């Protein structure tokens, strides 16, 4: 599917709204990363469906001041023409009391906590099923793989029975 101006505008709108309703009270840094990861995975999937290839990204929890922190991410995609696209956003400062006390101390001490944004598992589009032999399901699930080696021992014009079945 080619990338259109409209599909890029939809992605930009999703990125703008990324931080809305992301946090709930008393979260750990891991909780924040897990919630953000699910949303980032969705953005990656949508962009891949629109023809972009995901390259890399980062998600950060940043200390702002004694009462605030913010979140930000940046991700890089490449289109079919090898042109790079950067998607990034940062939240407004959030009340540090949304984080549990240990997370508050960690953010204050480290100033920035960074996580890599890895691509989620993306299944390739399903192909139409090829016709198969009609065989009861229990036989198929119980069947073991068999390797068949066919070694021509005579010229192709003559019929050969040289088939070796190995299990």
LINZIKA-V431555 format. One record per pair of residues at least 24 apart in sequence whose ideal C-beta (glycine too) atoms are under 8 Angstrom apart, sorted by the first residue. I is the first residue (numbers start at 1). GAP is how many residues later the second one is. Records with the same first field share a line. If there is no record, write none. Layout:
I: GAP / GAP
This chain:
1: 48 / 49 / 50
2: 49 / 78
3: 47 / 48 / 49 / 76 / 77
7: 43
8: 77
10: 36
11: 32 / 35 / 36 / 39 / 76
12: 75
14: 29 / 32
15: 28 / 72 / 73 / 74
16: 73
18: 25 / 55 / 71
19: 52 / 70 / 72 / 73
22: 49 / 69
23: 71 / 75
24: 74
25: 72 / 73
26: 72 / 73 / 74
27: 71 / 72 / 73 / 76
28: 71 / 72 / 74 / 75
29: 32 / 70 / 74 / 77 / 78 / 84
32: 29 / 39 / 67 / 71
33: 26 / 28 / 82
36: 35 / 37
37: 78 / 80
40: 33 / 35 / 77
41: 79
43: 32 / 44
44: 31 / 73 / 75 / 76 / 78
45: 75 / 77
47: 30 / 38 / 40
48: 74
51: 28 / 29
52: 25 / 26 / 27 / 33
53: 24 / 25 / 26
54: 65
55: 29
56: 60 / 61
57: 59 / 60
58: 56 / 57 / 58 / 59
59: 55 / 56 / 57 / 58
60: 52 / 53 / 54 / 55
61: 46 / 51 / 52
62: 45 / 49 / 50 / 51
63: 44 / 45 / 47 / 48 / 49
64: 29
65: 28
66: 30 / 42
67: 28 / 29 / 30
68: 25 / 26 / 27 / 28
69: 24 / 25 / 27 / 30 / 38
70: 24
73: 44
75: 42
